[in-house]
């Protein structure tokens, strides 16, 4: 495409935006509202996804060995764990370390357990983390089959609930975002449709003098792109400033290690770029739908 032709299409697209007046304001307002909701949903979803991943990564399998297991049996179990492909990391914890950990976790009440130091009833153990958190149940089941393993603990019901909740949250959030995006596409499509109807006579004349379909369509594509970009300006400003405030006011107040907000930089700017891209996509795709469905060329 020649530069002069491209300039003409851009100029016509800008004129269309200005010419439509309140319809343009209405479309930009609808896109602004939609993108604001999309941006907030994305920020919440991505941070929840980060929390979910942190929780999933903290899932551990506690492998308790037989009380009678000696060093040779411990080495055998360790070699078996080493050979299992689905295991990411594992760490040996002696019965003495297990007792110390129990005493420390109970605070002052744990002093009563110090009496067991001479006759420790606890098991030697391995703390295992699967390569993929979703494989926790299968890895635990495989470990149960090993010799010299007395018991395998990983909080089966809690782990399954966490994975189920994470999956539902991601799917529901994605469905809401897709629904909002399609709503904005529909609104922009209707705005451009009205423009096309109002200019049908002009378009007919352009066809008679030899204008191609693509030549006629381009100004509408530019118009949709401008509407989408204009509609993304306020959401980007609101999301970046709002996330800046929340990040620097909440991050030091969060008490749980697994709940961590994504860093403001670069997350906020990446989110802003994503909202801008979604706005541009909404505008162009809305224009494509209008031209295909209502432009008789």
VOPAGU-2260 file (C-alpha; in pm, 1 decimal, decimal comma):
REM VOPAGU-2260
SITE   aa  ch    i         X         Y         Z
SITE  UNK   A    0       0,0       0,0       0,0
SITE  UNK   A    1     131,1     343,4     -94,2
SITE  UNK   A    2     205,5     590,0     183,8
SITE  UNK   A    3     -32,3     845,3      28,7
SITE  UNK   A    4    -315,9     589,8      27,4
SITE  UNK   A    5    -245,0     491,6     387,7
SITE  UNK   A    6    -248,6     857,9     489,4
SITE  UNK   A    7    -583,2     899,5     317,6
SITE  UNK   A    8    -731,7     601,2     504,3
SITE  UNK   A    9    -606,7     734,1     837,8
SITE  UNK   A   10    -744,4    1080,2     764,9
SITE  UNK   A   11   -1084,3     936,7     670,7
SITE  UNK   A   12   -1087,5     720,3     983,0
SITE  UNK   A   13   -1019,7    1022,4    1206,0
SITE  UNK   A   14   -1294,2    1219,0    1024,9
SITE  UNK   A   15   -1540,1     935,8    1085,5
SITE  UNK   A   16   -1465,0     942,4    1458,0
SITE  UNK   A   17   -1517,0    1319,2    1472,4
SITE  UNK   A   18   -1822,0    1308,7    1241,5
SITE  UNK   A   19   -2012,3    1057,5    1455,7
SITE  UNK   A   20   -2014,4    1288,9    1757,3
SITE  UNK   A   21   -2214,6    1142,8    2042,4
SITE  UNK   A   22   -2204,6     793,3    1895,2
SITE  UNK   A   23   -1826,2     808,9    1924,8
SITE  UNK   A   24   -1854,7     930,9    2284,8
SITE  UNK   A   25   -2098,8     649,7    2359,8
SITE  UNK   A   26   -1873,2     383,5    2207,0
SITE  UNK   A   27   -1560,6     513,9    2377,0
SITE  UNK   A   28   -1749,3     524,3    2708,5
SITE  UNK   A   29   -1866,3     166,1    2664,6
SITE  UNK   A   30   -1516,1      48,3    2574,0
SITE  UNK   A   31   -1371,5     243,9    2868,1
SITE  UNK   A   32   -1610,9      76,6    3112,3
SITE  UNK   A   33   -1550,0    -264,8    2960,8
SITE  UNK   A   34   -1170,9    -232,2    2959,0
SITE  UNK   A   35   -1173,2    -100,9    3314,5
SITE  UNK   A   36   -1357,7    -414,2    3424,6
SITE  UNK   A   37   -1133,1    -633,0    3209,0
SITE  UNK   A   38    -821,3    -469,3    3353,2
SITE  UNK   A   39    -940,0    -511,9    3712,2
SITE  UNK   A   40   -1035,5    -874,6    3645,7
SITE  UNK   A   41    -697,1    -938,2    3485,3
SITE  UNK   A   42    -509,3    -780,0    3777,6
SITE  UNK   A   43    -709,0    -984,6    4029,2
SITE  UNK   A   44    -684,9   -1304,8    3825,1
SITE  UNK   A   45    -310,6   -1281,3    3766,0
SITE  UNK   A   46    -243,7   -1207,5    4132,9
SITE  UNK   A   47    -473,2   -1492,0    4241,0
SITE  UNK   A   48    -292,5   -1714,7    3994,5
SITE  UNK   A   49      38,5   -1613,4    4153,5
SITE  UNK   A   50     -98,8   -1693,6    4500,5
SITE  UNK   A   51    -234,5   -2024,8    4369,6
SITE  UNK   A   52     102,2   -2114,4    4220,6
SITE  UNK   A   53     275,7   -2025,1    4548,7
SITE  UNK   A   54      32,7   -2247,4    4739,3
SITE  UNK   A   55      76,0   -2529,7    4488,4
SITE  UNK   A   56     454,2   -2501,2    4504,8
SITE  UNK   A   57     436,6   -2531,0    4884,3
SITE  UNK   A   58     255,5   -2865,2    4860,7
SITE  UNK   A   59     482,6   -3130,0    5011,7
SITE  UNK   A   60     467,0   -3501,5    5060,4
SITE  UNK   A   61     588,6   -3628,6    5397,9
SITE  UNK   A   62     729,9   -3979,3    5358,6
SITE  UNK   A   63     759,6   -4153,1    5695,9
SITE  UNK   A   64     996,5   -4449,8    5702,0
SITE  UNK   A   65     960,2   -4765,0    5907,3
SITE  UNK   A   66    1066,6   -4708,7    6267,1
SITE  UNK   A   67    1308,5   -5001,5    6235,3
SITE  UNK   A   68    1468,4   -4867,7    5915,5
SITE  UNK   A   69    1847,9   -4843,6    5937,7
SITE  UNK   A   70    2091,6   -4646,2    5725,8
SITE  UNK   A   71    2091,8   -4908,5    5450,1
SITE  UNK   A   72    1711,8   -4897,2    5419,5
SITE  UNK   A   73    1719,0   -4514,4    5423,9
SITE  UNK   A   74    1973,8   -4515,0    5140,6
SITE  UNK   A   75    1755,4   -4755,6    4943,0
SITE  UNK   A   76    1448,8   -4532,4    4974,6
SITE  UNK   A   77    1656,3   -4228,3    4879,2
SITE  UNK   A   78    1783,6   -4404,1    4567,0
SITE  UNK   A   79    1427,7   -4498,7    4473,2
SITE  UNK   A   80    1318,2   -4137,3    4512,4
SITE  UNK   A   81    1611,5   -4027,1    4300,2
SITE  UNK   A   82    1501,6   -4262,0    4022,0
SITE  UNK   A   83    1138,5   -4139,5    4015,7
SITE  UNK   A   84    1099,0   -3892,7    3723,0
SITE  UNK   A   85     798,6   -3703,1    3865,7
SITE  UNK   A   86     983,9   -3589,7    4178,2
SITE  UNK   A   87    1129,3   -3239,7    4168,7
SITE  UNK   A   88    1317,4   -3222,2    4499,2
SITE  UNK   A   89    1343,6   -3424,5    4817,4
SITE  UNK   A   90    1515,2   -3372,0    5150,1
SITE  UNK   A   91    1599,9   -3617,6    5425,5
SITE  UNK   A   92    1488,7   -3535,2    5779,2
SITE  UNK   A   93    1614,7   -3756,3    6063,6
SITE  UNK   A   94    1395,0   -3843,8    6360,1
SITE  UNK   A   95    1600,2   -3603,0    6572,2
SITE  UNK   A   96    1530,2   -3319,6    6328,3
SITE  UNK   A   97    1162,2   -3416,2    6322,6
SITE  UNK   A   98    1144,9   -3394,2    6703,0
SITE  UNK   A   99    1321,5   -3057,2    6708,3
SITE  UNK   A  100    1082,8   -2925,4    6441,3
SITE  UNK   A  101     782,8   -3045,8    6644,5
SITE  UNK   A  102     913,9   -2882,6    6964,8
SITE  UNK   A  103     982,2   -2553,2    6785,4
SITE  UNK   A  104     639,5   -2546,9    6619,0
SITE  UNK   A  105     459,3   -2583,6    6955,4
SITE  UNK   A  106     648,5   -2305,5    7130,9
SITE  UNK   A  107     633,6   -2322,5    7510,9
SITE  UNK   A  108     404,5   -2624,8    7499,1
SITE  UNK   A  109     664,8   -2811,3    7297,1
SITE  UNK   A  110     902,3   -2831,6    7595,3
SITE  UNK   A  111     710,2   -3134,3    7720,4
SITE  UNK   A  112     822,8   -3329,1    7414,0
SITE  UNK   A  113    1188,9   -3273,1    7498,3
SITE  UNK   A  114    1151,5   -3569,9    7733,3
SITE  UNK   A  115    1148,4   -3794,3    7425,6
SITE  UNK   A  116    1500,0   -3696,1    7320,1
SITE  UNK   A  117    1646,4   -4009,8    7474,8
SITE  UNK   A  118    1375,6   -4237,8    7336,6
SITE  UNK   A  119    1254,7   -4073,9    7018,0
SITE  UNK   A  120     929,3   -4233,1    6891,4
SITE  UNK   A  121     921,1   -4039,3    6565,1
SITE  UNK   A  122    1010,8   -4171,5    6219,8
SITE  UNK   A  123    1289,9   -4073,6    5990,4
SITE  UNK   A  124    1134,4   -3896,4    5694,4
SITE  UNK   A  125    1178,9   -3753,5    5349,7
SITE  UNK   A  126    1010,8   -3429,6    5245,6
SITE  UNK   A  127     925,6   -3459,9    4876,6
SITE  UNK   A  128     806,3   -3199,4    4626,5
SITE  UNK   A  129     667,8   -3323,5    4292,4
SITE  UNK   A  130     797,1   -3178,9    3966,7
SITE  UNK   A  131     439,6   -3069,5    3887,2
SITE  UNK   A  132     205,8   -2991,0    4180,9
SITE  UNK   A  133     -87,6   -3150,8    3995,1
SITE  UNK   A  134      94,6   -3485,6    4013,5
SITE  UNK   A  135     101,6   -3484,4    4395,1
SITE  UNK   A  136    -159,7   -3758,0    4439,7
SITE  UNK   A  137       1,9   -3989,4    4184,0
SITE  UNK   A  138     352,3   -3934,3    4323,2
SITE  UNK   A  139     227,2   -4006,5    4676,0
SITE  UNK   A  140      64,0   -4326,6    4554,9
SITE  UNK   A  141     386,2   -4437,5    4383,4
SITE  UNK   A  142     590,6   -4368,3    4696,3
SITE  UNK   A  143     350,3   -4578,3    4906,8
SITE  UNK   A  144     454,1   -4882,3    4703,8
SITE  UNK   A  145     820,4   -4849,6    4800,2
SITE  UNK   A  146     976,5   -5082,2    5054,1
SITE  UNK   A  147    1053,9   -4947,8    5404,0
SITE  UNK   A  148     789,2   -4672,0    5372,9
SITE  UNK   A  149     550,3   -4669,6    5668,5
SITE  UNK   A  150     316,7   -4382,4    5577,1
SITE  UNK   A  151     276,7   -4100,9    5323,0
SITE  UNK   A  152     108,4   -3773,8    5425,3
SITE  UNK   A  153      26,2   -3479,8    5200,3
SITE  UNK   A  154    -312,7   -3348,5    5315,2
SITE  UNK   A  155    -503,3   -3526,5    5040,7
SITE  UNK   A  156    -842,6   -3355,6    5083,7
SITE  UNK   A  157    -693,7   -3006,0    5125,7
SITE  UNK   A  158    -466,3   -3042,4    4824,4
SITE  UNK   A  159    -753,1   -3160,6    4602,3
SITE  UNK   A  160    -969,6   -2869,0    4717,7
SITE  UNK   A  161    -689,3   -2620,7    4641,7
SITE  UNK   A  162    -638,3   -2755,6    4290,8
SITE  UNK   A  163   -1014,9   -2764,6    4224,7
SITE  UNK   A  164   -1064,0   -2408,1    4351,2
SITE  UNK   A  165    -772,6   -2279,1    4143,0
SITE  UNK   A  166    -909,1   -2442,7    3829,4
SITE  UNK   A  167   -1261,4   -2305,1    3881,2
SITE  UNK   A  168   -1130,6   -1955,2    3961,2
SITE  UNK   A  169    -921,0   -1944,5    3643,8
SITE  UNK   A  170   -1199,7   -2072,6    3421,1
SITE  UNK   A  171   -1465,8   -1840,2    3564,4
SITE  UNK   A  172   -1235,1   -1537,7    3542,6
SITE  UNK   A  173   -1143,9   -1619,0    3183,3
SITE  UNK   A  174   -1511,1   -1661,3    3088,9
SITE  UNK   A  175   -1600,1   -1322,4    3241,8
SITE  UNK   A  176   -1318,4   -1147,8    3056,4
SITE  UNK   A  177   -1416,9   -1305,3    2724,0
SITE  UNK   A  178   -1780,2   -1202,6    2783,7
SITE  UNK   A  179   -1680,5    -840,9    2853,2
SITE  UNK   A  180   -1458,4    -827,3    2544,3
SITE  UNK   A  181   -1737,2    -955,6    2320,4
SITE  UNK   A  182   -1975,3    -698,9    2470,7
SITE  UNK   A  183   -1736,5    -418,4    2376,6
SITE  UNK   A  184   -1691,8    -562,3    2025,7
SITE  UNK   A  185   -2070,3    -564,8    1982,6
SITE  UNK   A  186   -2100,1    -199,6    2090,1
SITE  UNK   A  187   -1825,9     -78,9    1856,5
SITE  UNK   A  188   -1968,9    -292,8    1577,1
SITE  UNK   A  189   -2307,8    -121,7    1611,5
SITE  UNK   A  190   -2149,0     224,8    1609,8
SITE  UNK   A  191   -1961,2     155,9    1286,9
SITE  UNK   A  192   -2270,1     -10,0    1140,3
SITE  UNK   A  193   -2461,4     317,9    1180,8
SITE  UNK   A  194   -2173,9     498,7    1008,6
SITE  UNK   A  195   -2189,1     254,1     716,8
SITE  UNK   A  196   -2567,4     290,4     679,9
SITE  UNK   A  197   -2535,8     668,4     678,4
SITE  UNK   A  198   -2274,7     652,6     402,9
SITE  UNK   A  199   -2426,1     383,3     181,2
SITE  UNK   A  200   -2485,4     625,4    -106,7
SITE  UNK   A  201   -2128,2     752,6     -89,3
SITE  UNK   A  202   -1996,4     397,1     -77,2
SITE  UNK   A  203   -2207,2     304,2    -380,1
SITE  UNK   A  204   -2055,5     592,4    -577,4
SITE  UNK   A  205   -1705,1     482,9    -474,2
SITE  UNK   A  206   -1780,2     133,6    -603,6
SITE  UNK   A  207   -1906,2     273,3    -935,0
SITE  UNK   A  208   -1580,3     460,3    -993,1
SITE  UNK   A  209   -1377,0     145,8    -930,3
SITE  UNK   A  210   -1289,4     150,2    -557,6
SITE  UNK   A  211   -1201,7    -194,5    -423,0
SITE  UNK   A  212   -1365,5    -348,7    -119,1
SITE  UNK   A  213   -1043,6    -317,7      81,2
SITE  UNK   A  214   -1004,2      50,0     -13,7
SITE  UNK   A  215   -1352,8     117,0     124,1
SITE  UNK   A  216   -1302,3     -92,9     436,0
SITE  UNK   A  217    -973,1      61,3     552,9
SITE  UNK   A  218   -1114,5     388,9     695,5
SITE  UNK   A  219   -1358,3     184,7     904,4
SITE  UNK   A  220   -1071,6     -27,9    1037,4
SITE  UNK   A  221    -885,8     289,7    1134,4
SITE  UNK   A  222   -1201,8     425,4    1299,1
SITE  UNK   A  223   -1242,5     108,7    1506,0
SITE  UNK   A  224    -874,3     115,0    1606,0
SITE  UNK   A  225    -903,7     476,6    1723,8
SITE  UNK   A  226   -1218,9     400,2    1923,8
SITE  UNK   A  227   -1045,6     106,3    2092,4
SITE  UNK   A  228    -731,8     305,4    2176,6
SITE  UNK   A  229    -929,8     605,1    2306,5
SITE  UNK   A  230   -1134,0     370,6    2522,2
SITE  UNK   A  231    -818,8     222,8    2679,4
SITE  UNK   A  232    -662,6     550,3    2800,8
SITE  UNK   A  233    -870,6     598,2    3117,1
SITE  UNK   A  234    -860,1     227,6    3218,6
SITE  UNK   A  235    -479,8     223,1    3182,8
SITE  UNK   A  236    -442,3     535,9    3397,3
SITE  UNK   A  237    -683,2     402,5    3661,6
SITE  UNK   A  238    -528,1      54,7    3673,6
SITE  UNK   A  239    -165,9     172,6    3691,7
SITE  UNK   A  240    -235,2     434,3    3962,0
SITE  UNK   A  241    -466,8     202,1    4156,4
SITE  UNK   A  242    -222,0     -88,6    4149,7
SITE  UNK   A  243      62,0     145,0    4252,0
SITE  UNK   A  244    -136,7     253,8    4557,1
SITE  UNK   A  245    -239,5     -99,5    4655,3
SITE  UNK   A  246     104,0    -251,7    4600,4
SITE  UNK   A  247     299,2      -2,2    4809,7
SITE  UNK   A  248      32,9      13,2    5084,5
SITE  UNK   A  249     -51,4    -356,6    5117,8
SITE  UNK   A  250     268,8    -549,9    5052,8
SITE  UNK   A  251     412,4    -486,1    5401,8
SITE  UNK   A  252      81,4    -564,4    5574,8
SITE  UNK   A  253      33,0    -910,9    5431,3
SITE  UNK   A  254     101,5   -1166,8    5702,8
SITE  UNK   A  255     123,0   -1483,1    5492,4
SITE  UNK   A  256     434,0   -1570,4    5293,7
SITE  UNK   A  257     239,2   -1738,3    5013,9
SITE  UNK   A  258      27,1   -1425,2    4951,8
SITE  UNK   A  259     248,7   -1195,0    4749,3
SITE  UNK   A  260     136,3    -927,7    4504,1
SITE  UNK   A  261     309,8    -925,6    4169,2
SITE  UNK   A  262     577,0    -649,0    4163,5
SITE  UNK   A  263     445,8    -313,3    4039,6
SITE  UNK   A  264     728,0    -292,2    3789,8
SITE  UNK   A  265     702,0    -455,9    3540,3
SITE  UNK   A  266     356,0    -606,1    3609,2
SITE  UNK   A  267     156,1    -279,7    3596,7
SITE  UNK   A  268     316,6    -174,8    3267,9
SITE  UNK   A  269     271,3    -519,5    3117,6
SITE  UNK   A  270     -95,8    -506,5    3220,3
SITE  UNK   A  271    -128,3    -158,6    3069,8
SITE  UNK   A  272      16,2    -284,2    2741,6
SITE  UNK   A  273    -221,5    -580,2    2747,9
SITE  UNK   A  274    -524,1    -354,0    2806,4
SITE  UNK   A  275    -411,4    -129,4    2518,9
SITE  UNK   A  276    -373,5    -432,7    2291,9
SITE  UNK   A  277    -718,5    -561,3    2393,0
SITE  UNK   A  278    -866,7    -216,9    2324,6
SITE  UNK   A  279    -708,6    -204,5    1978,5
SITE  UNK   A  280    -823,7    -561,1    1907,5
SITE  UNK   A  281   -1179,2    -482,1    2021,1
SITE  UNK   A  282   -1192,1    -177,2    1795,0
SITE  UNK   A  283   -1050,8    -343,4    1483,6
SITE  UNK   A  284   -1248,9    -665,0    1525,5
SITE  UNK   A  285   -1569,7    -471,2    1587,9
SITE  UNK   A  286   -1503,0    -286,4    1265,1
SITE  UNK   A  287   -1436,4    -610,3    1076,0
SITE  UNK   A  288   -1766,0    -755,3    1199,3
SITE  UNK   A  289   -1958,9    -444,8    1093,1
SITE  UNK   A  290   -1808,7    -427,2     747,6
SITE  UNK   A  291   -1858,6    -796,8     678,9
SITE  UNK   A  292   -2216,7    -799,6     798,7
SITE  UNK   A  293   -2357,1    -467,2     684,6
SITE  UNK   A  294   -2138,7    -313,1     415,4
SITE  UNK   A  295   -2287,0    -411,6      81,6
SITE  UNK   A  296   -1994,3    -389,9    -153,7
